[in-house]
Amino acid sequence: MPKNSKVTQREHSSEHVTESVADLLAHQEPVDYKRSVLNVTGEAWDKQKEGDEDLDAERPAWNSKLQYILAQIGYSVGLGNVWRFPYLCQKNGGGAYLVPYLVLLVIIGLPLFFLELAVGQRIRRGSIGVWNYICPRLGGIGYASCLVCFFVGLYYNVIIGWSIFYFFKSFQYPLPWSECPLVKNGSVAVVETECERSSATTYFWYRETLDISNSISESGGLNWKMTLCLLVAWSLVGLAMIKGIQSSGKVMYFSSLFPYLVLVCFLVRGLLLRGAVDGIMHMFTPKLDKMLDPQVWREAATQVFFALGLGFGGVIAFSSYNKQDNNCHFDATLVSFINFFTSVLATLVVFAVLGFKANIMNEKCVVENAEKILGYLNSNVLSHDLIPPHVNFSHLTAKDYNEMYRVIMTVKEGHFKELGLDACLLEDELNKSVQGTGLAFIAFTEAMTHFPASPFWSVMFFLMLINLGLGSMIGTMSGITTPIIDTFKVRKEVFT
């Protein structure tokens, strides 16, 4: 072929060849090397994984980091911080209990909490999807956690229902549980006998609120008041959850922050009450021998798991809406220590109020027993010589009564039990362990009846309980809705 021909010129000219290849490539679609035979990296193309990536792009996300942190705090900080932790602290050595709790929080609670945050954030699925991703044979653990959340939600919302009932009853003066009710006996009104034998708050709790039957074999009929309150509680949870994190995240701004405002107000008010320091000193006085008891460490570990909500699926559900590059190390440390701080703050509040209540009950005990002694003096059962000369019955102090009590007990040693006198020691009142509903709906409500402007403090307290319960319920229900919606692709609003 002649050297000056067009074909020869094209072979010897790189410029024209480059232009023609560029023209061809410009009209060609880009090659996906993972799918093509040119993939020599050994990386397999997974159609399911690609679908998951598309789904992740559409997955809702938290509006802000603050909203996410408040959601995790609202879930982990719940009713247990207010009525379970103070009881365990009193039972297991006072201030000494804080040492095993803090040690186990750092060694066990914090790493496991971080693990749940990290796995949810990395895999971006609920508990079912996470376990299926780790190992399909372990997928049943995810379903089991949903079932646990369901059972926890059933009883937790009942507590919110009780709090709603007390909240609405608090808009009265005097509070309806401050005095025993009167019943008509013919033309005469007398105090309810059962209430007089126990207390007004105990009677209101068991008879007015729960309306309990005499035994478990008697159903007692429908308690319509509590049924309505339970319906309101489930409606609140449903409205908060109906749009997923778009609605529950906004609720968290109030439900997570409001309890701290109430706790600080109660702490300031409690410290101004007579006897509050006695309660706080009683709580923080360490009993170091308790730290050697394995049972104390076991209960501390149980409280760490329960307080952080480990294993329920709510932590995984919330973290699954995060970006994969979120700093979950910081989140785990922050939420864990805020939870610990809240428990200590709530314990201070509880024991300040219970210290005030113990002083009130101790004074009442002194007055009642002083009246007994006066009766024995007037009927010559006791001699006036047994009463110290400085004792004034019109202004009798606990110290004077204890001195008089010891003298009578020494002189009348053989017949002292027949007198029916009580020691009336403040320490005995402080040592009465109260937890759970007994603390919130009996002991604390009884203490608030002695507060000035008691309805206001009662409204604040039960509104705090409602918000604490609501924050935990949103996390618990997210442990059900998020994995089910991710796995079965059901409509969020319909399923909720």
Disulfide bonds with the S-S distance in Angstrom:
Cys180-Cys195 1.95
Cys365-Cys424 1.88
